[in-house]
Amino acid sequence: MPRPAAFAIPLAILVGGLLLQPALAAPQWGGRMRLEAPRENRGAPRAPAFPAPPRPPAAVPRGQAPSPPLPQRQPPPQISRPEFLPPPRPSLSPGEAAQRAQQINGGGRVLAVEPAENGYRVRVLKNGEVRSVFVPGG
């Protein structure tokens, strides 16, 4: 069972805070809090948080020649993409994919050949273990 004094201190803080709130509230509720800045600070300009970057001169000063205009930016040359692509591979048949999977796996029995994106997924049984091999092409 908790001691009665354990609740006394938090209860006193809570009640004290509730009693002081109206005294610290805005003046229309009888409080002392000021909602506006003191008279001496009203209208005083504030310094910026950071200085603004320097502006370029609006006109060329007397005695100086205007700088030449900047060259116009040229669009990049168009590059034909087909010359950078690898040559098209001959289409791979499911039987050829099965043979390639056996070569990759070092032998074994082909259980299934399934078409996959850009190739075949071949399942090979070797040493009692089923292995799935992806063969690109097709």
KAQUI-V822508 format. One record per helix or strand of 2 or more residues. SS is the DSSP state (h for helix, s for strand). FROM is the first residue (numbers start at 1). LEN is the number of residues. If there is no record, write none. Layout:
# KAQUI-V822508
ss,from,len
SS,FROM,LEN
SS,FROM,LEN
This chain:
# KAQUI-V822508
ss,from,len
h,5,20
h,27,3
h,39,3
h,81,4
h,94,12
s,109,8
s,119,8
s,129,8
